[in-house]
Amino acid sequence: MNKTIIIILIIGIIYRLSLISNGSFLFNMDNARDMVDVREMVVLHKFRLTGPTSAIEGFFNGPGWYYLLAIPFLLSGGGSLWTDYYGNRAVGGWRLFLT
């Protein structure tokens, strides 16, 4: 069973990396909002104490997500491709193991 899960994960990673390398990556409204906030943090030095909004009105997630996205933002010079890869694929993949 463990080998099956590992094979599925490897196939999924290869598939997603092939999409990203071709420039076919999803950049939706939530990604754009997060990138604007990360840009304000990194470039304009306006640090956040609250994170992105949630589906519940008046409830915010923690700012840790923005600080995680700041790493690839700095390394790529603000490029959305690597931020999308890092934020949605690498960090998102760890959520599978943490839950």
N, C-alpha and C positions, 0 to 999 in steps of 0.2 A: 504494500500500500504506500509506503514512504517513497519508493522508487517512482511510482506512478505520479505522485504529487510533485516530486522534483522534476520529472520529465515535463509535466504540464507547465510548471513555472518557467523552466528553461525555454520551452517553445513560446510561451507568452512574452518573455523578456526579449527574445530574438525578434519576434513579430513587432513589438512596440518600438524597439530600437531601429528596425528597418523603416518604420513609418516616420520616425523622428529624423532619421538621416536623409530622407527624401523631402523633408520640409512639410510633411503632412501631419501636423500636430494640432490638437484642439486648443484654441485660445478663446475662451468664452468670457462672458461679462464678469464672472467671479474672479477669473485669472487677471483680467484687466484691472479690476478694483484693487486686488492685492498688489499688483505691480505698481500701481500709482502710489499706494501707501508705502510700499518698500522704497520706491524712488524718493518720496518725501523724507523718509527716515535717513537714507544713505546720502543723498545729494543735498537736501535742504536742512539736515540735522534736526528734524522734528520727530523725536522719538515717541513711540506709542505706548500708552499704558493699557489700552484696550485693543483687542483683536478684531477680526471681521465680525460682522453681524451674523446672527443665526436666524433660523426660521421663526423663532419666538421674538416678537417685537419687544425691544428694550433689553434684550439679552445679548451679550457679546461673548465671543470666545476669547481665550487668552491671547496675549500678544506674541507668544512663542512661535506661532506660525510665521509671522512677519520676520522674526529674527532668523528663523531657518531659511526663509527665502532670500534674506539679505546675503547669505554666503555665495550662492551662485550668481546673484546680481553683481556682487563685487568682482568675482572671478571672471565673469564674462563681459564686464563693462556695460551691464544693463541689457544684455541680450536675452530675449524672451525664450529662445529655443532651449538653452541649458537650464533656465529657471523652470520651464515647463517640465523638462525631463527630471530634474532633481526634485521639484516640489510634488509633482503628481505621480511620478513613477517610483523613484528611490525611497522617498519618505513614505509615500502611500503604501508601498510594498511592505514596509516594516509594521504597518498597522495590522497586517494579517497575522504576524507572529505575536503581537502584543495583546490581541483579543482572544 
